[in-house]
Amino acid sequence: MTKLLELNNVTKVFKGGTVALDDISFSVDSDSPSVITVAGESGSGKSTLGLITLGFLEPSQGVVHYKGQDLTSLNSKERVTLRREVQAIFQDPFAVYNPFYKVDHLFDEAVKNFGLASNRADARRMIEQSLESVGLRPDETLGRFPHQLSGGQRQRLVVARALLLQPRLLVADEPVSMVDASLRATILKSLRKLNEEFKITVLYITHDLTTAYHISDYIIILYQGSIMEAGDVDAVIRDPKHPYTQLLIDSIPWPDLQRQWGQQEIIIPDGTEKIGQGCKFANRCPHVMEICREARPPLYQPDGVHRVAACYLYEKSPTLPKNDVGQLFSNGAKPETFKLAAD
């Protein structure tokens, strides 16, 4: 079965020696549309992973396949198909707009460049349907300049524009970090709707584990460009196994006055970490052992098929080859309801 998206041993090293991604491998099945979160603190490599997935950056090592094709070897026709089927939503909902054009221009260019409609009436109908699908009224949004709309409206317009192209994969990089808290649920519900109703796989990139838990089916935790933990989002968030994931969860300010916030000491890295030598989290880990500094831990399965954790605390557990991480995202164990709608 051809994978929709497959990263094999992807490493990205920028000029100056900065390692953004270090030997990342995972895949997404074409017949199992889901929402997969890539989470981690700033500098963990999340956005670099998104840009490589979109084909905007080339890996220093390894290969990225979309529907079995290497992104670096696509011809012009195949690249047009990629641009239509793999869409992006970025952090700043204003930066994607030209302030001299009305927001209609964002949709008109997509219709023209990809030949989506044969006449203006069909184009208008398609645009209005896409707007209504994300909760926007065409008569209140079309015909306006970007500055005349709120940040939430602008971001939902970008979601609607992506929907207009009927993509197979949507890369959403911090799509709600610059909008009001009151609008985050609306935008996240729009993303979830794209997944559930239109069968679009969403790669949701964020540092916010609260929204990650509410929107996702699965999650990948990155630290310094490497996978620390991955698997079913309920298993990872409710019962984190890797010390780094535990630290991230402990840092969430829960709405419970009886629950202490930040009980674990946050150890600041001292800059002595070396790529390829031992666990990258060793200098910050409260459970560090000698073996942690000597060899990179494999991906252990501490509780069966639901997740993996790269930590020697679980060295008695079975391991999963790194190239098989995609198995965790195709077991069909999706939530029955969208958590934001239920909570």
N, C-alpha and C positions, 0 to 999 in steps of 0.2 A: 504494500500500500504506500503510495507517495505521500510524503509529509507536506503539509502546507508550508511550514517553516522549519528549518533545521540548521542549527549552529554546531559546527564540529571543530573543537579545539581552537576556538577563536581567542586570539590575543591581540591587543591594541597597545602599542607603545608610541607615544608622541615624541616629538623632538625634545631633546633634553633628557630623555630617559624615563619620563613619567609613564608608568604602567597603569593604564586605565582598566583594561580587562586582561585576565591571566588564565588562559586555557579553559574557556567557558564552552560547555556543550549542553544543549537541550533541544527538544523538538516539540512541535505542535501538530497533532493529527488534523487532516483536512476534513474529516467527518465527525469531529468532536468539537464544535465551536464552544469556546469557554472564555472566561475572563481570568487572565494570569497576571498577577502583580509582580513587579520587580521592585523590591524595597531595600532600603539601606540608608545610612547617613550620607551627608554631603561628601562627594569625592569617592564614593564607592564604585562608580562606573556605570550607574543606571542610565544616564542620558547618553553616554557613549554607546551602550548596548542598543538603545533605541535608534540612534543615528546609523549604526552599522546595519541594523535590521531593515531600515528604510533604504539602504543603499547610498546614503549621503557620505558615509565614511567607508573606507576599505580596511579590513583587518590587516595587521602586520603579519600575522600567521593564522592559519586555519581558513575555513571556508564557510560561507553562508549560502544555503540553498533555499529558493522559493519555488515550491511545486517541482522540486527535483533539479532546478537549474541554478548554476552558480551565478550569483549576482554580478560578478565581475566580468562575465563572459556573455552577457545578454546583447543581442543585436538591437537595432533601433526600434523595431516593431515590438520585440519582447519587452524592451524598457518602457515603452508607452503602456503596455499591458500592466507592467509592474506599478507604474505611477497611478494607474486607475484602481488597481485591486489592493494596493497597500497605501492607506491614507494615514495622515498624522494630525494630531491636535497637540499644540504646544502650550507652554505655561502662560505666555502673555497673550490675552485675547485681543489686544489692540495691534500688536506688531504684524499680524498677517494682513492687515488692511492698508490700502493706499488711501490716506486721508482726503485726497482730491477726488476720489470716486465714491459714488454711493455704494452701499453694501450689495446692491444688485449685481455689480460688476464681478463680485466673487463667484456668483452662480453663473452669470452669462459666459464668463471665460471658460468655466468647466464644461458647460454645455457645448460651446463652440469647439474647444480643443479636443474633446473626446467624441464629438458627433452624437450626442445623446438624444437629440430631437431633430425632426425634419422640418419643423416650422415653429414660429414664435408661440403659437397657441399651445402646442405640446410642451414646449420649453417652460412656459409659464405654469402650466398645470403640474409638471414635475417639480418645479421649484416650490410651489405652494404646498404640495404634498409633503415634501421633505421638511419644510418649516413646521407644518402642523404636527409632524411626527415627533418633533422635539418640544412641543408645547408653545410654539410661537404663532402669532396671528400675522399672516402675510400683509394685511392692510396697515399694521402698526409697525412693521419692520422694513419692508421694501420701500424704496424711494427715499431712504434717509442716509445721512452720512454717518460714519462710524462714531464720531463724537456725540451724536444725538441719541445713542443707545447706551444702555448700562453695560457694565463688564459682563454680567451674566447673560444678557441678550447677545452680546458679541461672541461669547464662547459657545452659546447654543447655535448661533449661526454657523460657526465652524463645524460643529457636529452635524448640522443639517447639510452643509456642503459635502461633507464626507459621505453622508447617507445617499446623496444625489448620485454619486458615482457607483453605488452598490459594491463596496469593497469586500474583500475576503478577510482582510486583516487591518485593524486600526491600532496604531501606536499612539497612546495618549500619555504625554510626558507632563506630569504635574498639572493636569488640566483644571484643577480647582484651587490651586494655591494662591491665586491672585483675585479671587472673587469672594464676596461676602459669605459668611458662614450660612446665612439663610438661603443662599442660592446653590450651595454645594450639593445638597441632596437632589435638587432638581436636575443638575447637570449629570450627576452620577446615575440617576434613574434613566436619563436619556441614553447614557452609555450602556446601561444594562438592557435597555429596550433594544438597542442595536444588536446585542448579542442574542437575546431570547427570541425576538420576533423576526429578525432579518438574518440570523445565523452568522453573525460576524464575530470572528475571534478578536478579542481586545487584549492588547499588551499594555497594562496600566502601570506606569512608572511613577513612583511616589516615595517620599520619606515618611508619609503619614500612615502609620499602621492602623489607625482607627478607620479611615476611609477604605484602606486596603481590605480590612476584615469585612466591611459592610458590602463591598461590591464584588469581591473576588470569589472564584472557585478554588484557585490554587495560588501559591505564592513562592517566590524565589527571594531569599535573603542574601544580598551581596555585601562583602566587606573587602575593601581594597582590591576590587576586581575579581574576587573568587566567590564561589557559592559556599555559604556556610550552612544553610539549611534550605530545604525545599519540600513542597508537598501540598497536601490538602490544607486550605487556609484555616479551617476550624482546628485541626490538629496542631498546626504550628503556632497559632495565636493563643489558643487556650492552654496549651501545654508545651511551651517551647523547650527544646532539648539542648540546642547549642548555647553556650554561655553568652555569645554575642546577641543572639535573639532574645535571651532572657533579659539582658541589659536593655535592649530596645523596648521590650514590653514593660519593663519596670519603670521606664521613663515616661510612659503615657500617664497624663493627669486624669485619673478616673473620677467621675462625679459621685464620689463616696467619701464623706468626711471622716469615716472611720478607717479608711484605707490609706496607709502611708504611701507617699510618692517618692520614688527614687531611693529605695532601701539599699540598693547595691552601690558600692563605691565606683565612680567612673574614673578609670585609670587613663591618663592621657598618654598616647603613644610617644616613645622617646626618639623615634626616627631611626632605630637600629634594625627595623624589619628588613629582611632580604627576600626578594622574589625567588620562589622555588626552594627556599630552605625553611622547612618546618611550617607550623601553622602561623599564619599572619596575625592571628589574634593573641598569640602566646604572651606578648609583653603587656597585654591588658587583661588577661584572663585570671580570675581568682583560683582556678583549678589547674593551672599550668603544671605539667609534668616534664621530665627530662626529654621524653620521646617527642613532646610537642615541638621542641626546638630543633630536633634532629631531622624529622621527615614530615612531609605533608600528609595529613591524615586522609584516608579514603572516605568515600561516602557510605557511612554506616546506616542501617535501617533499624533504629532502636525499637520500633513498635510495629514492624511488619511493612505492609505495602503503602502506608499513607504518607510517609515522609522519609527524607534522608537528612543526616547531620554529619558534617565533616569534623568529627571530634573524637579523640581517643578515649573519652569517658565511656564510649559504647563499643569498645574494641572486641567485646564478646558477641556482638550482634553481627548478623550477615551484612555483607557489603553489596552495593549496586555499582556496576561499572558506570563511569561518568557519562559515557555516550548513551546510557539507557535511562537518563533522568526523565526523558520525555514520557516514559511509561507512567510516571506519577500523574501526568496531566491528561490521561486518556482512559481512566478506569470508570468513567461515567458517574462518579459519585458527586453529582452537582446538588447544590441546595434546592430544596423544594420551593422555597419562596425567597424573594430578594429581601435581605435583612433590613435594608432601610425602610422598606414598605411595611415590615412586620414590627419593628421596634417602636 
